[in-house]
Amino acid sequence: MRKRLQKLIIVVSIVTMLVSNLSYALPQQKVDKFSKSSILIDQDTNRVLFEKDPDAKRPLASLSKMMTFLLAIEAIENREVNANDIITVDKSIASVRGSSYHLKEGEKVPLIELMKGLMIVSGNDAAIAISRHISKDEKKFIKRMNIKAKEIGMTNTNFVNPHGLPIYDLSQPKNPPRENISTARDIAKLGKYMFDNYEKQVVAITDMATYSYAKRGFVKNNTNALLGIIPNVDGIKTGYTGNAGYCLAFSMNVDKDDLNEKEHRIIGVVLGTNHKDKRLSTSLSILKFGKENFTTKKVMTKNQLIGKKYIKGILELEVILKADKELYTIIGKEEKLNSQITFKEVRYPIKKGDVLGVIKYYTEDGEILGSVDIVSDNDVDTASLKTKIKMIFTD
């Protein structure tokens, strides 16, 4: 009887594990049928809303150009270069293979137009021209790409060129090529950094459905098909090579409405689909999942009264406690939001603005969704002699 009971317990445990894993796997499979890796994050909170093998290292293809674009923006902001700098195209730039801005030897093109050609039509030639203009040397620019990746926290990323084409060793053609490598999570970090710091500069280019430059007689549609389907999509970059498959990093604003108490942006990455239509359908599915299953809620108002504390229980030493900032969080429609308040020991004297505690907000699974410091709203530093004596004899 005992053996049968033990077997039954084991079977029940296995079934429970399978059901638990299945309940997690089914949404993944339903939302993302085609990619090798994907992720969706909320820009403001950095919360992951959906993920599928997000830390697997994979070739990046032209998603690499996001870093090239970022470094170009920063070089302009730091006044290392000017957006209107004229760059003369040499033979080596004009002969770069793959997707192209169709630069011709001897052409003179402003840096800002090269940046548009980089992001909108995915010009590999534009990537080389930009990298040489900023760092004077391609290798120095690649080093700069990798330094920036570490700064952002892209711990599983390595760049070997500014555009994402595989580099083959012609003397050993059977060897795998050297490629830019990253993960869906790292690319989402890169997208978040770009929008956190340079939203205006990024959107001014990535949100263009069609790029035209009359001086060159150049007109071409943005390679990001999402732009023509969802008005609130405003970026970011497509990519494709045979090894990487069809990839896309995308961004979308979610409007303030009955479900969302604040406008917010979600950023997604899809890697390794085997057809551009599957790349598109997967990206649409992930965006739909994020928009329909998560909402933004205001959980704290700046200067909201939290309560009062009395130093050593003495009424004359009243400390008024308020929240130091407002806080919005993003939460699943089926999730419950929990909170926990932790106070420090309140000791005399107290200055207005002193941090005396913290409120943390978290899900039932323990995932921290945000926190707010609790601060003093008044000074408590002018106690009378009588009160000071009372403090000495009060536990």
Secondary structure, DSSP 8 states (H G I E B T S, - for coil): -HHHHHHHHHHHHHHHHHHHHHHHHHHHHHH-SS-SEEEEEETTT--EEEEESTT--EE-GGGGHHHHHHHHHHHHHTTSS-TT-EEE--HHHHT--SS-----TT-EEEHHHHHHHHHHS--HHHHHHHHHHHHSSHHHHHHHHHHHHHHHT-TT-B-SSSS---B--TTSTTS--B--EE-HHHHHHHHHHHHHHHHHHHHHHHT-SEEEEGGGTEEEE-S-GGGGT-TTEEEEEEEEETTTEEEEEEEEEE---SS-SS-EEEEEEEEEESSHHHHHHHHHHHHHHHHHHEEEEEEE-TT-EEEEEEGGG-TTSEEEEEESS-EEEEEETT---EEEEEE----S-B-TT-EEEEEEEE-TT--EEEEEEEEESS-B----HHHHHHHHT--
